[in-house]
Structure formats: C-alpha cells, structure tokens
Amino acid sequence: MFRLFLTLIILLSAFSAFAAERVVILAPAAADIFYRLGAGGRVVGVTKTVTEFPDAVKVGTHIRPNAEIIRSLRPDLIITGSADEYYADAVKAITGASVYKYDPLSLEEILTAAAEIGEITGRQTEAAALTAELKARLASVKPLKSKPKVIYEVSQLPYTVAGRGNIVTAVITAAGGEMAADADGKLVKLSLEKAVALRPDVYIWQTGPMNRNPAEPWKRPEFTKMKTKWIHADETKYSRANTGSFDAVLELNSALRKLYE
C-alpha cells in the first residue's frame, strides 16, 4: 500500500497541471489501459508487439527502443515498464518528455494505474467507469472449497516458473488457488525435479512470445508420473498486467471449479 500511495503522490505532483497529448508507450501491457480509456488518439508511438494502435509509429522493442524515432515523435509523455528504465532515462534526456512507470504487481495496482493514467490523459470519468467494471468482475468470482497448489510455467526452455512477484500469482490467488513455488521474483529458475517434488494440484503452462512451442507437459519424460491437473493459458492474457488479468481470473476460477467441484 505504501508503494501505491507514494506512486500516486509523485504522479499527481508531477502531472497536476499536465494532460498528455503525445504519448509513446514502451510498456506493452499499458497499451490495453489506454485503449480501454479511449485515449488512443494521444498515442503516437508504441513498441513492435503492441497491436491496439495500428496508426502509431513502431519505435523498436521495450528493451531496445529507438531513441531517434521517439525524439522525432515529440512526445510529452513516455510510458515505461520494469525492463526499460535505463533506456527510458536516455530517451527522456533527449526528448524532455515526462516518464510514467507502468509496472503493476497486483490487481489492486492495475486499478491504481488505470486511475492514474486516466488522470494524466484527462480521462478521469472513463477511468472511474473502467475500475468499477473491473471490481465488479472480481466480485463475481466464486470461492472454491479448497485452495489447489499451482505451478505456472513461464517457459519450457530454459525451464522457468512464475514467482510471487509475477502478476500471474495475483491472478491465481484471486481465482482461488495458491502458488506451489514459494519464491520471490517475477521469474524463477526451477529444476524439473523440484517442480515434481512440489506435487502441484494444478500445472498451468502458457504459450506466447516467452514460450512459443512448448511440448505438452504431460508428454515430457520428467512429468509423466506427475499427478496433477493440466491447464493451458494464453500468455498475453495471464502474463500482462492489465484489464486482461481480470478476464484471466474469471477464466481460471471457472476452470478450477470444473476440476474440483
């Protein structure tokens, strides 16, 4: 809560007399928020993986943005994530744009970020409606009789699972489960033997940019004797902290209820 409060104070101080007109989004997950708020007309630049704004100029990746292209767009606001702080400082130095860090670690922080982005884009009414809608979705989650232990596979090679600092942990918890891998950080390198030893009730594996062509886990030699339930997840919905996270909660809650009730 202190992190949220401090972020909000800094944000409102920096943008109290400022409404962003030309925005470059370097944090792909944040594009969804701008889209849902109807602020797409202010977005002039995005990274290569962002699909919400086809008319915006592609400025490279979130890890290696093209500073010269960004400067040519004359942004007054740059949205960064957790992986591009160094580049954000470099871009800020040559553009003079303000920087907003979008890196929610929980569902509550997604709601806070939506309200903050609404504030700095002049979409306060739309942000209030959006956050109310997302809260209503959470309220519709149906409790489970017990909490299944869950492993969430981020990538097969190298074998990586989600830790407590990953947004999928918030999704799994809100859906009624609990993480079997009790480790800090967003991404955790785990031995296959350790994964089996954790004896998860549910094993979720994602497909997407971070896990493009994984073998079905129950067909892998290491997991053939693992007694668990298997659930497939869309990385773009589960691993990106935005309004899709609330859809993921409802989807997973429904899947878990079908497995255990």
Disulfide bonds with the S-S distance in Angstrom:
none
